[in-house]
């Protein structure tokens, strides 16, 4: 008995000494953290059971985005898949475009043995007027286009006529022979091509462009941003930060009917720098009236980029009544739009490209319209990929923001989805092999707070790569090839509270109903993972909760109603009555037996009062050593949750042996 007492006394002394040491270390760590500028983003993970190496500082991720659901019942009600458009004519068009040439159709040649066609180039006169050049007489089959946009008028000897407008990509010496200076600080002249669609949130993209997303993401391995946040209202609030690195109000006045307003020719658009570096450039839109830089702005005096579709769609709208604009002859609006993008690759396959093609009509007023294009978008990407045209290209698919039409925007989910657009990157394999850290950082950043300002900094790296490493929250924009810090907040990223989709943090006690239910649900979930091995793994219960936080949608977002017609710069209304429909709990706690330390994020669906968590949201944050040895050869996937019953039996055998010696 004396020997047993001595052992117990020595064990108590050692335990007290270790406890005092751990307390002193924690005091020093708290003091050190308190001296840091970002102290509000730090938290202490407790020291436990004599394992000094597990005491550490952990940076909390400041921006946690709401977990929106693809199958959200409210949003799903508005989803419809519409049939692709078909354009039927009594007679096939006499003319079509192929590889920069005008070709006569086989049916026209067969039906009309002799006809004459005239070619008229479309002329741009600023952003708001067009005209036609003098006709080029009697062109022949295979005529090399002299302009991207033109009119063809044909007539037979019996006065049968054909007349239509066409778009394609002409081969020009200036484009083909543009000097491409070495870019030793960039990515070897790799192209950037962007295809964007108006008002497409991440969730709406997943609901409606199912085939495109399946191919781009699952088959080709595209990388999607999951926490990409807008920084203002509407399309221009995305385009200016993304293409100039500035907010609209930081640029010269360019709004229609405003004193001293100017056209945007001299704005610091990235395409100017790209053109100097030998890139062929485009800014292409199919909506003359609602184009992002023309809807409430003066647009451009000179054509801003090498490829610019505005004149063609002005001619298109002049010739085709609004109700019939699904087709231009036998050409669907979808293919008409996509073919011009496609033809740039066909005509200039090896040239550096910075292309930005952005479509408004097929998604702005009704997201369901874009389902008509799903097959065509997928087919285009598939053709470019299998043909090798993307071997030196970063291909981007994106939305600018979520839907802003009233029925959807006014709902709880609609408010959040508006702030979280779709954005994805497809890199060639060689780039991922040559710049593994850049790609690793990009993958890490998919779950960090990102903005259009970051995209601007990322694109600049193609001209002068600034390396990887850790980004700084002191910078408004951070290249996505650098790691975005966990502590980055909307304030760091210059996102106003009413646009910030990051959830608001609040400490709660375990007396909070939701936190208590979330904890019980988590422990039940953990025990369910080991239920099939209950003869080996102990049933766990909560020993102690060390931290509990509740995350909810910000009040500013819930109350947000609408903005003015000037991009939300001057007037924003707040009087909506939305209530939180979802909350999240972040909990850290110890379990017994085994003193396992876990961190978990649990989602609470407030409407249905349902809790949910998946295994990826449960983290074991201390070492488990040999605790799960009994099941390692049976199921290694549950090792972090299993505390072997044999450990408990061994402990009691050991203590019993000492007790009776």
C-alpha positions in Angstrom: 0.0 0.0 0.0 2.9 2.4 0.8 4.4 1.8 -2.7 1.0 2.6 -4.2 0.7 5.9 -2.3 4.2 6.9 -3.4 3.4 6.2 -7.0 0.1 8.2 -6.8 2.0 11.1 -5.0 4.6 11.3 -7.7 2.0 11.2 -10.4 0.1 14.1 -8.8 3.3 16.2 -8.5 4.1 15.6 -12.1 0.6 16.5 -13.2 0.6 19.7 -11.2 4.0 20.7 -12.6 2.8 20.1 -16.1 -0.4 22.0 -15.5 1.5 25.1 -14.2 3.9 24.9 -17.2 1.0 24.8 -19.6 -0.7 27.7 -17.9 2.4 29.8 -18.2 2.8 28.9 -21.9 -0.8 29.9 -22.6 -0.3 33.2 -20.8 2.7 34.0 -22.9 0.8 33.0 -26.1 -2.1 35.2 -25.2 0.2 38.1 -24.5 2.0 37.6 -27.8 -1.3 37.3 -29.8 -2.6 40.4 -28.1 0.3 42.4 -29.5 -0.5 41.4 -33.1 -2.5 43.6 -35.4 -4.9 40.9 -36.3 -5.5 39.7 -32.8 -9.3 39.4 -33.3 -8.6 36.5 -35.7 -6.6 34.4 -33.3 -7.8 31.8 -30.8 -6.1 29.4 -28.4 -6.5 25.6 -28.7 -6.2 24.2 -25.2 -3.3 22.1 -24.0 -4.3 18.7 -22.9 -3.2 15.6 -21.0 0.4 16.5 -20.8 1.0 16.7 -24.6 2.9 20.0 -24.8 3.3 19.7 -28.6 -0.4 20.1 -29.1 -0.6 23.5 -27.6 -0.6 25.9 -30.6 -2.1 29.1 -32.1 -4.7 28.6 -34.7 -5.9 31.3 -37.1 -9.6 31.3 -37.4 -11.1 31.7 -40.9 -12.8 35.0 -40.7 -15.0 34.7 -43.7 -17.3 31.6 -43.6 -19.9 31.6 -46.4 -23.4 30.3 -46.1 -24.0 26.8 -47.2 -26.4 27.3 -50.1 -28.2 24.3 -51.5 -28.5 23.4 -55.2 -31.8 21.7 -54.3 -33.1 24.7 -52.3 -36.9 24.2 -52.6 -37.7 27.9 -52.9 -35.1 28.5 -55.6 -35.8 25.2 -57.3 -39.4 26.2 -58.0 -38.2 28.7 -60.5 -35.9 26.3 -62.4 -37.1 25.2 -65.9 -35.1 23.4 -68.6 -36.1 24.9 -71.9 -35.7 23.1 -75.3 -32.8 24.3 -77.5 -33.9 26.6 -80.3 -34.2 25.3 -83.9 -34.4 27.7 -86.8 -36.5 26.3 -89.7 -36.5 28.0 -93.1 -38.4 27.1 -96.3 -35.1 27.4 -98.1 -31.5 26.9 -96.9 -29.5 30.1 -96.7 -27.5 30.7 -99.9 -24.3 31.7 -98.0 -22.4 30.6 -94.9 -19.1 31.5 -93.3 -16.2 29.0 -93.0 -12.6 29.8 -91.8 -12.6 33.4 -92.8 -14.3 32.8 -96.2 -17.7 33.3 -97.7 -19.0 30.0 -99.1 -22.0 29.2 -101.3 -24.3 26.5 -100.0 -24.6 23.3 -102.1 -28.4 23.6 -102.2 -28.2 27.1 -103.6 -25.7 26.2 -106.2 -27.9 23.2 -107.3 -31.1 25.2 -107.3 -29.8 28.3 -108.9 -27.1 27.6 -111.5 -26.2 31.2 -111.9 -26.4 33.9 -109.2 -24.3 37.0 -108.3 -23.5 38.0 -104.7 -22.3 41.4 -103.4 -20.3 41.9 -100.2 -20.7 45.0 -98.0 -18.5 45.5 -94.9 -20.1 46.8 -91.8 -18.5 50.1 -90.6 -18.4 51.2 -87.0 -18.9 54.9 -86.4 -18.3 55.2 -82.6 -20.4 53.1 -80.2 -23.8 54.3 -81.3 -23.8 54.4 -85.1 -23.1 52.0 -88.0 -23.1 52.2 -91.8 -22.3 50.0 -94.8 -19.3 50.3 -97.1 -19.7 50.3 -100.9 -20.6 46.8 -102.2 -17.7 44.7 -103.5 -19.1 43.4 -106.8 -19.5 39.8 -107.9 -17.6 37.9 -105.2 -17.1 34.2 -105.8 -17.5 31.1 -103.7 -14.6 31.0 -101.2 -14.2 34.8 -101.1 -11.8 35.8 -98.3 -13.6 38.1 -95.9 -12.2 41.6 -95.6 -14.1 42.4 -92.4 -15.6 40.4 -89.4 -19.1 41.7 -90.0 -20.7 42.1 -93.4 -23.8 41.9 -95.5 -24.4 39.6 -98.5 -26.9 40.4 -101.2 -27.4 37.8 -104.0 -29.6 37.9 -107.1 -30.3 35.3 -109.8 -31.0 35.9 -113.5 -34.7 35.6 -112.7 -34.5 38.2 -109.9 -34.7 35.7 -107.0 -32.8 37.3 -104.1 -31.1 36.5 -100.9 -30.0 39.1 -98.3 -28.6 38.7 -94.8 -25.9 39.8 -92.4 -23.0 37.6 -91.2 -20.3 37.5 -88.6 -17.0 35.7 -88.7 -13.3 36.3 -88.1 -11.4 37.7 -91.0 -7.7 37.0 -91.4 -5.7 40.2 -91.3 -2.0 40.8 -91.5 -2.0 43.1 -88.5 -3.5 40.5 -86.3 -1.5 37.6 -87.7 1.9 39.4 -87.5 1.5 41.3 -84.3 4.9 41.2 -82.5 4.9 39.0 -79.4 7.8 40.2 -77.2 9.3 37.8 -74.7 7.6 37.7 -71.3 10.3 36.3 -69.0 8.4 37.4 -66.0 5.0 36.0 -67.1 3.7 32.6 -68.0 5.3 32.4 -71.5 2.6 34.3 -73.3 -0.2 31.9 -72.1 -3.7 33.1 -73.3 -6.6 34.1 -71.0 -10.1 33.6 -72.5 -13.2 34.4 -70.5 -16.8 33.5 -71.3 -19.3 35.2 -69.0 -23.0 35.1 -68.6 -25.0 37.8 -66.8 -26.8 37.2 -63.5 -25.6 33.7 -63.0 -24.8 32.8 -59.4 -22.8 29.7 -58.5 -26.0 27.9 -57.4 -27.9 28.9 -60.5 -25.1 27.7 -62.7 -25.1 24.3 -61.0 -28.9 24.1 -61.4 -29.1 25.2 -65.1 -25.9 24.6 -66.9 -25.7 20.9 -65.8 -24.1 19.5 -68.9 -21.5 22.3 -69.3 -20.6 22.1 -65.6 -20.3 18.3 -65.7 -17.9 18.4 -68.6 -15.9 21.4 -67.5 -15.6 20.6 -63.8 -15.8 16.8 -63.6 -14.3 15.7 -66.9 -11.7 18.4 -67.5 -10.9 19.2 -63.9 -11.7 22.9 -63.7 -11.2 24.7 -60.4 -14.2 26.5 -59.0 -14.2 29.4 -56.6 -16.7 28.6 -53.8 -16.6 31.9 -51.9 -16.3 34.5 -54.6 -18.1 37.7 -53.4 -19.2 40.7 -55.5 -18.0 44.1 -54.4 -20.9 46.2 -55.6 -24.2 46.3 -57.5 -24.6 45.1 -61.1 -22.3 44.2 -63.9 -20.0 47.2 -64.0 -19.3 46.8 -60.3 -17.6 43.5 -61.4 -16.1 44.6 -64.7 -14.3 47.7 -63.4 -12.5 46.0 -60.5 -11.8 42.9 -62.7 -10.4 44.8 -65.7 -9.0 48.0 -64.2 -8.4 47.1 -60.5 -10.5 50.1 -59.5 -14.0 50.9 -58.3 -16.2 53.0 -60.7 -15.9 56.1 -58.5 -12.1 55.9 -58.6 -12.2 56.4 -62.4 -13.0 59.5 -64.4 -16.7 60.3 -64.8 -18.2 58.4 -67.7 -21.9 58.3 -67.1 -24.4 59.5 -69.7 -25.7 63.1 -69.2 -23.3 63.9 -66.4 -21.2 67.1 -66.6 -17.6 66.6 -67.8 -18.3 62.9 -68.6 -15.8 61.2 -70.9 -15.6 58.1 -73.1 -13.6 55.3 -71.6 -10.9 54.9 -74.2 -8.2 56.0 -71.8 -9.4 54.0 -68.8 -6.7 51.6 -67.6 -8.3 48.5 -69.0 -6.1 45.4 -68.8 -6.6 44.7 -72.5 -4.4 47.8 -73.3 -1.4 46.2 -71.5 -2.2 42.8 -73.0 -2.2 44.3 -76.6 1.2 45.9 -75.9 2.4 42.4 -74.9 1.3 41.0 -78.3 -2.1 39.6 -77.3 -5.1 39.7 -79.6 -7.9 41.2 -77.5 -11.6 41.1 -77.3 -14.5 42.7 -75.4 -17.6 41.2 -77.0 -21.2 41.7 -76.0 -24.5 41.0 -77.8 -26.7 43.6 -76.2 -26.2 47.1 -77.7 -28.7 48.8 -75.4 -27.8 47.0 -72.1 -24.1 46.4 -72.7 -22.2 46.9 -69.4 -20.2 49.9 -70.6 -23.1 51.5 -72.6 -26.2 51.0 -70.6 -25.6 54.1 -68.4 -22.1 55.1 -69.7 -20.7 56.7 -72.8 -18.8 53.7 -74.1 -15.9 54.0 -76.4 -15.0 56.4 -79.2 -12.4 54.1 -80.8 -12.9 50.4 -81.0 -11.4 49.2 -77.6 -10.2 45.7 -78.6 -9.3 43.7 -81.8 -12.5 41.8 -81.7 -15.6 43.8 -80.9 -19.1 42.5 -81.7 -21.2 45.6 -80.8 -21.5 46.9 -84.4 -22.8 43.5 -85.7 -25.5 43.2 -83.0 -26.6 46.8 -83.7 -27.1 45.7 -87.4 -28.8 42.5 -86.1 -31.3 44.4 -84.0 -32.0 46.8 -86.9 -32.9 43.9 -89.2 -34.6 41.4 -86.9 -37.8 42.1 -84.8 -37.4 41.6 -81.1 -39.8 38.6 -81.0 -37.8 36.8 -83.7 -34.3 37.3 -82.3 -33.8 33.6 -81.4 -32.7 33.2 -85.1 -30.9 34.9 -87.8 -31.9 33.0 -90.9 -31.0 29.3 -90.1 -28.5 30.4 -87.4 -29.6 30.3 -83.8 -28.8 33.2 -81.5 -26.8 30.8 -79.3 -24.6 29.4 -82.1 -24.3 32.9 -83.7 -22.8 34.1 -80.5 -20.6 31.1 -79.8 -19.3 30.7 -83.3 -17.6 34.1 -83.3 -15.7 33.1 -80.2 -14.9 29.7 -81.8 -13.6 31.3 -85.1 -11.0 33.4 -83.3 -9.3 30.2 -82.3 -9.6 28.8 -85.8 -8.1 31.8 -87.5 -5.4 32.6 -85.0 -4.7 29.3 -83.1 -1.1 30.1 -82.1 -1.5 33.8 -81.2 -1.6 35.1 -77.6 -5.2 36.0 -76.7 -6.9 38.0 -74.0 -10.6 37.4 -74.8 -13.6 38.5 -72.8 -17.0 37.5 -74.2 -20.0 38.4 -72.0 -23.6 37.6 -72.9 -26.6 39.4 -71.3 -29.7 38.3 -73.1 -29.8 34.6 -72.3 -29.7 34.9 -68.5 -30.3 38.5 -67.3 -34.1 38.6 -67.2 -34.6 34.9 -66.8 -31.9 32.5 -65.8 -33.9 29.6 -67.4 -33.2 30.9 -70.9 -29.5 29.8 -70.6 -30.6 26.2 -70.4 -31.2 26.5 -74.2 -27.5 27.0 -74.6 -26.3 24.2 -72.3 -25.6 21.7 -75.1 -24.0 24.4 -77.4 -21.6 25.7 -74.7 -20.5 22.2 -73.8 -19.9 21.3 -77.4 -17.8 24.4 -78.0 -15.6 23.7 -75.0 -15.3 20.1 -76.0 -14.2 21.0 -79.6 -11.6 23.5 -78.4 -10.2 21.1 -75.9 -10.1 18.0 -78.1 -8.6 20.1 -80.9 -5.7 21.2 -78.8 -6.7 24.9 -78.9 -6.6 25.2 -75.1 -3.1 23.8 -74.7 -1.7 27.2 -73.9 -4.8 28.8 -72.5 -6.4 29.6 -69.2 -10.2 29.1 -70.0 -12.6 30.8 -67.6 -16.4 30.4 -67.2 -18.1 33.0 -65.0 -21.2 34.8 -63.9 -21.0 38.5 -62.8 -23.5 38.2 -59.9 -26.6 36.3 -59.0 -30.1 37.1 -60.3 -31.4 40.5 -59.5 -35.0 40.3 -60.7 -37.5 40.8 -57.9 -39.2 37.5 -57.3 -35.8 35.7 -56.7 -33.8 38.6 -55.3 -36.3 39.3 -52.5 -36.0 35.9 -51.0 -33.5 34.9 -48.3 -31.6 32.6 -50.6 -31.8 35.1 -53.5 -30.1 37.8 -51.5 -27.2 35.5 -50.7 -26.9 34.0 -54.2 -26.8 37.5 -55.8 -23.6 38.1 -53.9 -22.0 34.8 -54.9 -21.5 34.4 -58.6 -20.1 31.4 -60.5 -16.4 31.5 -61.4 -14.1 28.6 -62.6 -10.7 28.1 -64.1 -9.4 25.5 -66.5 -5.6 25.4 -66.8 -3.5 23.2 -69.2 -1.8 20.3 -67.7 1.7 21.6 -68.3 1.0 24.7 -66.3 -0.1 22.7 -63.3 3.1 20.7 -63.5 5.4 23.7 -64.0 3.7 25.9 -61.3 2.5 23.4 -58.7 2.5 25.9 -55.8 0.5 28.5 -57.8 -2.2 25.8 -58.5 -2.1 24.6 -54.9 -2.7 28.1 -53.7 -5.5 28.6 -56.1 -7.1 25.4 -54.9 -6.8 26.6 -51.3 -8.3 29.9 -52.3 -11.4 28.2 -53.6 -12.7 28.2 -50.1 -11.4 31.6 -49.1 -13.0 35.0 -49.6 -12.2 36.2 -53.1 -13.3 39.2 -55.2 -13.0 40.7 -58.7 -10.0 42.7 -57.5 -8.2 39.4 -57.0 -8.9 38.5 -60.6 -7.3 41.7 -61.8 -4.1 40.9 -59.8 -4.2 37.3 -61.1 -4.4 38.4 -64.7 -1.5 40.8 -64.2 0.7 37.8 -63.2 0.5 36.7 -66.8 2.6 39.7 -67.8 4.8 39.8 -64.8 4.5 36.9 -62.4 5.0 38.1 -58.8 5.5 34.6 -57.3 3.4 32.6 -54.8 3.7 32.7 -51.0 1.2 34.3 -48.7 -0.9 37.3 -49.8 -1.4 40.3 -47.5 -4.7 41.4 -46.2 -3.4 45.0 -46.4 -3.9 44.7 -50.2 -7.3 45.1 -51.6 -6.6 42.6 -54.4 -4.5 39.5 -54.0 -3.4 37.3 -56.9 -5.0 33.9 -56.6 -1.6 32.4 -57.2 -0.8 33.5 -53.7 -2.6 32.1 -50.7 -5.4 34.3 -49.5 -5.0 34.6 -45.7 -7.5 32.9 -43.5 -8.1 36.1 -41.5 -9.2 38.1 -44.6 -12.5 39.8 -44.0 -14.9 41.8 -46.1 -13.4 44.9 -44.6 -9.9 43.9 -45.8 -11.3 43.2 -49.3 -13.2 46.6 -49.4 -16.6 44.9 -49.5 -19.4 47.0 -47.9 -21.4 45.1 -45.2 -24.6 44.9 -47.3 -22.7 43.1 -50.1 -20.8 40.8 -47.8 -22.1 37.2 -47.8 -19.7 36.2 -45.1 -21.6 35.1 -42.0 -21.5 37.2 -38.8 -19.7 35.6 -35.8 -21.2 35.5 -32.3 -19.9 33.7 -29.2 -22.6 31.6 -27.6 -22.9 29.5 -24.4 -23.9 25.8 -24.4 -27.2 26.9 -22.9 -28.1 28.1 -26.4 -30.7 25.7 -27.8 -29.1 25.4 -31.2 -25.5 25.0 -29.9 -26.6 22.3 -27.5 -28.6 20.4 -30.2 -25.7 20.8 -32.7 -23.3 19.3 -30.1 -25.5 16.3 -29.4 -26.1 15.8 -33.1 -22.3 15.8 -33.8 -21.5 13.3 -31.1 -24.3 11.0 -32.3 -22.8 11.3 -35.8 -19.3 10.4 -34.6 -20.7 7.4 -32.8 -22.6 6.3 -35.9 -19.2 6.1 -37.7 -18.0 3.5 -35.2 -21.3 1.7 -34.6 -20.3 -1.3 -36.7 -17.3 -1.8 -34.4 -18.9 -1.3 -31.1 -17.2 -4.4 -29.7 -13.8 -2.6 -30.3 -14.6 1.2 -30.2 -16.0 2.9 -27.1 -19.2 4.9 -27.2 -18.1 8.5 -26.9 -19.6 11.3 -24.9 -18.8 14.9 -24.3 -16.1 15.6 -21.7 -15.9 19.4 -22.1 -16.8 22.1 -24.6 -14.0 24.7 -25.1 -15.4 27.0 -27.7 -18.9 27.6 -29.3 -19.7 30.2 -32.0 -22.8 30.9 -34.0 -22.7 32.2 -37.5 -25.6 33.9 -39.1 -26.3 36.0 -42.2 -25.5 39.7 -41.6 -28.4 42.0 -40.7 -27.3 44.4 -43.5 -27.8 41.7 -46.1 -31.2 40.6 -44.7 -32.5 44.2 -44.6 -31.1 45.1 -48.1 -33.9 45.9 -50.5 -32.6 47.6 -53.7 -30.2 50.1 -55.1 -30.5 53.1 -57.4 -30.0 53.0 -61.2 -26.4 54.2 -60.8 -24.9 50.9 -59.7 -25.8 51.3 -56.1 -23.2 54.0 -55.6 -25.4 56.8 -54.2 -28.7 55.3 -53.0 -29.3 52.0 -51.2 -32.6 51.1 -49.6 -32.9 48.9 -46.4 -36.3 47.9 -45.3 -36.7 44.2 -46.2 -38.1 41.9 -43.5 -36.2 38.7 -44.3 -35.4 36.5 -41.4 -32.4 34.1 -41.1 -33.3 30.7 -42.5 -30.0 29.1 -41.7 -27.4 29.3 -38.9 -24.1 27.5 -38.5 -22.3 26.5 -35.3 -18.6 26.0 -34.9 -17.8 23.9 -31.8 -14.6 22.6 -30.3 -14.9 19.9 -27.6 -13.3 17.0 -25.8 -14.8 13.5 -25.8 -14.4 10.8 -23.2 -13.1 8.1 -23.0 -9.8 9.0 -24.7 -9.7 12.7 -24.5 -10.2 13.3 -28.2 -10.4 16.9 -29.3 -12.7 17.8 -32.1 -13.7 20.8 -34.1 -16.9 20.8 -36.1 -19.2 23.0 -38.2 -22.9 22.1 -38.0 -25.6 23.6 -40.2 -29.0 24.4 -38.7 -31.9 24.7 -41.1 -34.1 27.0 -39.1 -37.2 26.6 -41.3 -37.2 22.8 -40.8 -35.4 22.7 -37.5 -33.0 20.2 -38.9 -29.2 19.8 -38.2 -26.7 18.5 -40.7 -23.0 17.7 -40.7 -20.8 15.7 -43.0 -17.5 14.0 -42.2 -15.4 16.7 -44.0 -16.8 19.2 -41.5 -15.5 17.2 -38.4 -11.8 17.6 -37.6 -9.8 15.7 -35.0 -7.4 18.4 -33.8 -5.2 16.5 -31.4 -3.1 13.3 -31.8 -4.8 10.0 -31.3 -1.6 7.9 -31.2 -2.3 4.2 -30.6 -5.9 4.8 -29.3 -7.5 3.3 -32.5 -5.0 0.4 -32.8 -7.7 -2.2 -32.6 -9.4 -1.2 -35.9 -6.5 0.0 -38.0 -6.4 -3.2 -40.0 -10.2 -3.3 -40.3 -11.2 0.3 -41.2 -8.6 3.0 -41.1 -11.2 5.6 -42.2 -12.7 5.8 -38.7 -9.4 5.8 -36.7 -9.8 9.4 -35.6 -13.2 8.6 -34.0 -12.4 5.2 -32.4 -11.0 4.9 -28.8 -10.4 1.2 -28.4 -12.1 -0.5 -25.4 -8.9 -2.5 -24.9 -7.3 0.8 -23.8 -9.8 1.1 -21.0 -9.4 -2.5 -19.9 -5.6 -2.1 -20.0 -5.8 1.0 -17.9 -7.9 -0.7 -15.2 -5.6 -3.7 -15.2 -2.6 -1.4 -14.7 -4.2 0.6 -11.8 -5.5 -2.6 -10.2 -2.1 -4.2 -10.2 -0.5 -1.1 -8.5 -3.4 -0.8 -6.1 -2.9 -4.3 -4.6 0.9 -4.5 -4.6 
